[in-house]
């Protein structure tokens, strides 16, 4: 059995991993998947422990390891790698703010935190918060909306009246159509004062 030291990654530690061409994000190492799902190729035929798994990311054309120590063989591409090393490096001190931002954002969406602020190494501030809709965006009136059922991809579109008493127009739609994905909401006619208080022409 290969030890954690030999693998090169430590469970629970954060690394900068590639999720797209030259795009790296911090992600926590969770462990290994065996066998490695990457197809065998000239650059990927080396013996290694499996595929590195990082939290909430899909690696970009990689299993988290690369071959080292090329051993020549016969033919044009003859040879093989006889050892391996990890592709991704640990998060350094100047990148810790991104790790903090991810961890605090998770608390926000879990309802355990309403806002947070992090100072970046260059003095800039990264702020995350949930803001209620402005009053002008939560007016009673008539609206049109398009929603999609994520289970079957079926679209629905229609008009409706809204009394302005929910947290937002979006919250009102989801209370009537739970589980739907809102594509768009457009105001058709809004009342800048409650309908009962408006003077009739």
Residue pairs with C-beta under 8 A, 6 or more apart in sequence:
2 49
4 10
4 11
6 49
7 32
7 49
7 86
8 65
8 85
8 86
9 15
9 29
9 52
9 64
9 86
9 88
10 29
11 29
11 30
11 31
12 28
12 29
13 28
13 29
13 90
14 26
14 27
14 28
14 29
14 90
14 91
14 99
15 26
15 27
15 28
15 29
15 54
15 88
15 89
15 90
15 91
16 24
16 25
16 26
16 88
16 89
16 90
16 91
16 95
17 24
17 25
17 26
17 27
17 54
17 57
17 59
17 64
17 88
18 24
18 59
18 60
18 62
18 87
18 88
19 25
19 57
19 58
19 59
19 60
20 60
21 60
23 60
25 57
25 98
26 91
26 95
26 98
26 99
26 102
27 54
27 55
27 56
27 57
28 54
28 55
29 52
29 53
29 54
29 55
30 53
30 54
30 55
31 53
32 49
32 50
32 51
32 52
32 53
33 50
33 51
33 53
34 49
34 50
34 51
35 50
35 51
36 48
36 50
36 51
36 63
36 65
37 51
37 63
38 44
38 51
38 62
38 63
42 77
43 66
43 67
43 81
44 63
44 67
45 67
45 80
45 81
46 65
46 66
46 67
46 68
46 80
46 81
46 82
46 83
46 84
47 82
47 83
47 84
48 63
48 65
48 67
48 84
49 65
50 63
51 63
51 64
52 59
52 63
52 64
52 65
52 86
52 88
54 64
62 87
64 86
64 87
64 88
65 84
65 85
65 86
65 87
66 84
66 85
66 87
67 80
67 81
67 83
67 84
68 81
68 82
68 83
68 84
68 85
69 81
69 82
69 83
70 79
70 80
70 81
70 82
71 79
71 80
71 81
71 82
72 78
72 79
73 79
73 80
91 98
91 99
94 121
97 118
97 119
97 120
97 121
97 126
100 118
101 116
101 118
101 126
101 128
104 113
104 116
104 118
104 128
105 116
105 128
107 113
107 116
108 114
108 115
108 116
108 128
108 129
108 130
114 129
114 130
115 127
115 128
115 129
115 130
116 127
116 128
116 129
117 125
117 126
117 127
117 128
118 125
118 126
118 127
119 125
120 126
132 167
132 168
133 167
133 168
133 169
137 168
137 169
138 164
138 166
138 167
138 168
138 169
139 164
139 187
139 190
139 191
139 192
140 162
140 163
140 164
140 165
140 190
140 191
140 194
140 195
141 161
141 162
141 164
141 187
141 188
141 189
141 190
141 191
142 159
142 160
142 161
142 162
142 187
142 188
142 189
142 190
143 159
143 160
143 161
143 162
143 169
143 185
143 186
143 187
143 188
144 157
144 158
144 159
144 160
144 185
144 186
144 188
145 157
145 158
145 160
145 173
145 182
145 183
145 184
145 185
145 186
146 155
146 156
146 157
146 182
146 183
146 184
147 155
147 156
147 157
147 173
147 177
147 180
147 181
147 182
147 183
148 154
148 155
148 156
148 180
148 181
148 183
149 155
149 156
149 179
149 180
149 181
150 179
150 180
150 181
151 179
155 183
156 177
156 180
159 188
160 173
160 176
162 169
162 172
163 195
164 191
164 194
166 172
166 175
169 185
170 182
170 185
173 180
173 182
173 185
174 180
174 182
191 198
